[in-house]
Amino acid sequence: MRRRTSRLGAVAIATVTALLGAGTAFGDTFYVYEGEDFGYIGQDHKYAGVCDREYDGFNVYVNFKRTTPNTVVRMEEPNGYCRSSTTGTYSIYTLQTCENRPLVSDACSSWKRHP
């Protein structure tokens, strides 16, 4: 019974997060969800990552904005896993997670900013 209650609680939290499209911070890592796929910004704002968790055949990617120069970088995960990238000396504070759907427009979260 306890296991079932824990599982239902986890499903409820995941559902609310997916419906709201909210970026959440656990510890110092900042997460932005699009369905079950997510992108993240590391605690020092020097790396970003993307994880494909839906197993639906669509790649997932993140767009992240560097503070200087003001550029947008796209990082894609085509194999159903996670990938991360450092940004060198430029900090990242803003992130968007998207699912690449070839025949229709991509599904994307809104841009979220890590404080």
C-alpha positions in Angstrom: 0.0 0.0 0.0 2.8 2.4 0.9 4.5 1.7 -2.5 1.3 2.4 -4.4 0.8 5.7 -2.5 4.3 6.8 -3.3 3.9 5.9 -6.9 0.6 7.9 -7.1 2.2 10.9 -5.5 5.1 10.8 -8.0 2.7 10.5 -10.9 0.6 13.4 -9.6 3.7 15.7 -9.3 4.9 14.7 -12.8 1.4 15.3 -14.2 1.1 18.8 -12.7 4.6 19.7 -13.9 3.9 18.5 -17.4 0.6 20.4 -17.6 2.0 23.6 -16.3 5.2 23.3 -18.3 6.9 24.7 -15.3 10.7 24.9 -14.8 11.6 23.4 -11.5 14.7 23.6 -9.5 15.9 20.6 -7.5 19.0 21.6 -5.6 20.9 23.9 -7.8 20.1 22.3 -11.2 17.2 23.9 -13.1 14.9 21.7 -15.2 12.5 22.6 -18.0 10.0 20.0 -19.1 8.2 19.3 -22.4 6.1 16.3 -21.6 8.4 13.8 -20.0 11.5 15.1 -21.9 13.5 17.7 -20.2 16.4 20.1 -20.5 18.5 21.5 -17.7 21.0 24.1 -16.7 23.7 23.2 -14.3 24.3 24.7 -10.9 27.2 26.9 -12.1 25.3 28.1 -15.2 28.2 26.8 -17.3 26.6 23.7 -18.8 23.2 22.6 -20.2 21.7 19.2 -21.0 18.8 17.5 -22.6 17.2 14.1 -21.9 14.8 12.2 -24.1 12.4 10.1 -21.8 9.4 9.5 -24.0 10.6 6.6 -26.2 8.2 7.9 -29.0 10.7 8.1 -31.9 11.0 11.9 -31.8 14.3 13.6 -30.9 14.4 16.1 -28.2 16.4 19.3 -28.2 17.1 22.3 -26.0 17.7 25.9 -27.1 19.7 27.8 -24.6 20.7 31.5 -24.5 24.2 32.5 -23.6 24.6 35.8 -21.8 27.6 37.0 -23.8 27.5 37.1 -26.8 23.7 37.1 -26.8 23.4 33.8 -28.9 21.0 30.9 -29.0 22.5 27.4 -29.2 20.6 24.3 -30.1 21.6 20.9 -28.7 19.8 17.7 -29.8 19.6 14.2 -28.4 18.8 11.8 -31.3 19.2 8.5 -29.5 16.8 8.5 -26.6 19.4 9.3 -24.0 20.8 12.3 -22.2 23.5 14.7 -23.4 25.2 17.7 -21.9 27.4 20.5 -23.2 29.6 23.1 -21.5 29.5 26.7 -22.7 33.0 27.8 -21.9 33.2 31.2 -20.3 29.6 32.1 -21.2 26.8 31.7 -18.6 23.4 30.2 -19.4 20.3 31.4 -17.6 17.5 30.8 -20.2 16.3 27.5 -21.6 13.6 26.0 -23.8 13.0 22.2 -24.3 11.4 21.0 -27.6 10.4 17.8 -29.3 11.4 17.5 -32.9 8.3 16.3 -34.8 9.2 16.2 -38.5 5.7 16.3 -40.1 4.1 18.9 -37.8 5.4 21.9 -35.8 7.7 21.1 -32.9 6.3 20.9 -29.4 8.2 23.3 -27.2 8.0 24.6 -23.6 8.0 28.3 -23.1 11.4 29.9 -22.4 12.2 29.6 -18.7 14.8 31.6 -16.9 16.9 30.3 -14.0 17.2 32.9 -11.2 
